[in-house]
């Protein structure tokens, strides 16, 4: 092999082998099989898994399924924008017969995250069962924290987000009992205009901590085994 083909070969290998190092990791990894395990205050426990994909209002979204506690059976629907921002497309709670879709999907975490208020998002909320309009108005999720968090799974650099103006939702009076992603919030005192961090995201891991009925912290995160798409033999054959 002459010097020029060797240089070309080395450049091609660098492009094929190193792209994952050059790209940013997703702030919510959505590969099927990804699994998060959380421990909550008072012995609560939750397992969340990306179980597949479905179509929600014409978009392919990833399904995150919940196994335990008051959120057992919950599915919520996620996708990533072109810039990597984390978008929430809706949720379904079969036990309560409740399912909402957001049009357009709610931008929960902008990427890159920068602490500060975010623009209001005009969203139409649809009933996934009937396609009837449930609500037409504005949502706003702000990036409230840039912190180092220590949870049972380790220490993580995280950005915390919260819904700046929680909107009345399914529940009692003016206090929503469900978060925008369908998680159960419990039955505490009214907090409709209280701005607080509810979800903490880490690049490459997803949520390392969140508040719903109690505070949940990450115990462990697992990815499915990746499939190898190229081999050294395939690369070498290009130069024979």
N, C-alpha and C positions, 0 to 999 in steps of 0.2 A: 504494500500500500504506500503510495507516494505521500509526501508531506501534506499536499493540498487535500486529498481525500481524508487523511487522518484528521485534519482540522475540521473539515465538514462533519465527519463522523462524531468527533468530540462535541461539536456544537449541537448536533441532533440529539445525542445522548443527554446532554444537559437540559435540553428543552423537554424531553420525554420524562426523565427521571425526576426533575426538580420542580415541576409546576405547582405541586401542592405546597412547597415551601414558599413559593413566590406569592401565592394567593392568600388572602385573609381567610381565616376559618369562619364559618357561619356563626352568628350569634344565637341561632337556634338550629342545631343540626337536625335535619329532617329525613335522614336515611331510614328506610323501613327497618325495624329491629332495634333502633336506638331506644335505650331504656334508662329512666331516671328513678332512683329510689330515695325517698325522703322520710325523715323522722320529724314528728311534730311535737309541740308542747303537750305534756300530759300523756305521753305514750302513743300519740297518733302516728299513723304510718300510711304512706301512699306510694304506689308504683305507677309510673306513667310510661307508656310505650308508643312509639310510632308504629301503628299496626297496618297502614296501607294508605291508599289515596282514594279520593272520590271527587265528583264534580259538584261544585257549589256555584250556582248562578253562572255557569259557563266556564269556570276556572277549575283547573286541576289543583287540589289542595291536599296537604298531608293531614292524616287523621291521628291525633294524639288521644289515647284511651286511658282511662283511670280505673284502677282496680279495687280500691278500698275506701272505707269510711263513708261520709255523707256524699262524696263525689263518685262512688262506685257506679260504673256504667256510663259516666260522662264521656262524651267525645267533644273535642274542640278542633277547629280546622285552621291550618296555618299555611302560609307560603312566604317566600322571600321576594322582595322587590328586586329590580335589576341592580340596585346599588347595595343590596344585602339587608335592607331594612326589614324588620320583622313585622309581618302583617297578619292580623286576625280576621278570618273570613266568616266565623260563626261558631255555633256550638249546638249540641243536642243532648238533652237529659231525658232518656227514655222513661225513667221512673216517674218523672213529672209531666211527661207528655209535652215538653217544651223544646222548641228548636228555632233558633234565630240565624239569619244570614245577614251580613253587612255588605252594603253596596254603596261605594266601593269598600273593600276591606279596610279595617282600622289600622293605621300605622301605630303600632305599640312601641316600637323602639327604632328611632332613626339611626342610620349607620353612615358615617361614624357617629357614635353617641357624643353629644356635647351637653354639659349640664346647662339647663335653662328652659324657659317656656317654649312650647312648640305651637305651631299654628292650629287653630280649630279645624276640624275635619267634618265637612258636611256629609252625613251618612244617612241612607235610608235603611231601616231595619225591616226585614221581611220574615214572616212566619215560613219556615222551611216546609211545613206540612201543607199549607194552603196557598202560599205565595201572596198572602194579604200583607199590606203595609201595617206594621206594628207601631213604628215611630219614624219621624222624619225630622232630623235636627243635627246638632253638633256634638262631637266628641273631642276631647283634648287630653292627651297623655303627655306629661312633662317628664324630662329627664331631671331627677331631683338630687341624685347622689353620684359621686365618683369615689368609691371606697375600696379598701381591702377588707374582705370578709373572711373570717375563720369559721368554718362549719365542720361537721364530722368528716366530710370527704377531703378536707384540706383548706388551704388559704387561697383565695381567689381575688383578682382585681375585677371588680364588678361595677356596673352602672345600674342605679336603681330608678325605676319609673313608677309613676302613679297617675291615676285619673284625676285631672285637675278639678273637674266639676262632675262628680258622679251623678248620673241621671237616674230618675225614678225608674225602677225596673220591677220585675215580678217579685212581690213580697208584701210586707205589711206597711201600710201608710206610705210615707215618702222615703223610707229607707230601703234601698235595694237589698234583697237577700241573696242575690246572685251577682258575681262579677261579670264583666263584659264577656269573659271566656266561658261563663257558665258555672264557675266554681261557687260552692256554697260559702257565704260570708258569715253565717251565724245570725244571731238575733240580739246584737248589742244595741247600745243607744244610738239614736239618729246621728248620722255623720255626713249628710248629703253634701255639705260644702267644705268638708275637711280634706285638705290636700295632704296625703301621706304616701310614702313609698310602699308599694305592695309587691313589686316584682324586681328581683335583682338578676341581671344577665351577665354572663362571662363569655367572652369570645371562645368559640370552639367547644363549649360545654352546654350553653343554654342557661336555664334558670338554676342558680345555686341556692336561692332562698326565695320564699314567697309567703304572703299572708293571705289566708282565706278565713276559714273558721278559727284556725290557730296559726302560729308561725311554723312553717315547714322549712327544714334545712337539708341540704343534699347529703345523703349517705354514700352514694356511688352512682357512677354514670358509665354505661357500657355501649360500645358501638358494635354493629355487625361486622363479621370478617369481610374485609374488602376483596373484591374480585380483581385479579391481575389481568389487565387488558393487553399488555405488551410483554415481550420477553427479549433477552439478549439475542437469541437466535433470530427472531423476527427483525431486529434492528440490523444485525450483521448481513442478513440476506439482501438488504437494500443495496449493498455495496459489492455484491458478487457479479 
